Amino acid sequence: RQPSHHEAWTNSKRHPRLRGRHFELDDCRVWMRLMFWSARQVGLDQHRPFFKWYVRFISHFIAVYERQAPAYAAVEAEWSAD
């Protein structure tokens, strides 16, 4: 893991109870929802090949934080369409 991940987990701005805790599946799913929703807000979903690539990219990227999260990328992309 990158030093930046460690910095995020141990950041003094996090609640003391959460400080040092790694991001969990629910954190990752919310983050993916926000990424897909914001992409849709600016119209990136209108270019289907790009948006398909973007879902795969986020799926690959999120595995850095939580191994189970990639399986939820398509579900969270669909959630963002509502």
Phi, psi and omega in degrees: 000148182285153175304328180295327177294316178300318179299319180294317182292328184254013183301134181294344179280346176284151177304137182308326180292332182263345184300129180092345180282132178287159178293138183251178185304315181295323176299315182293321180294319177296317180300316179297319178303316180295319180296314181290320179297314180295324177297319178293323182300329180259010173085012182292340178284348180290338176258092188306315180300320179295314184295323175298315178299317182299318178298317178295320179298311180298320178302316179292316184294320186292340179298339177299328185265326184205122186295331182275343187297323182305329181296343183260359184300313181296320179298316182287329175295319177295319178304320184292347180281341182284000000 
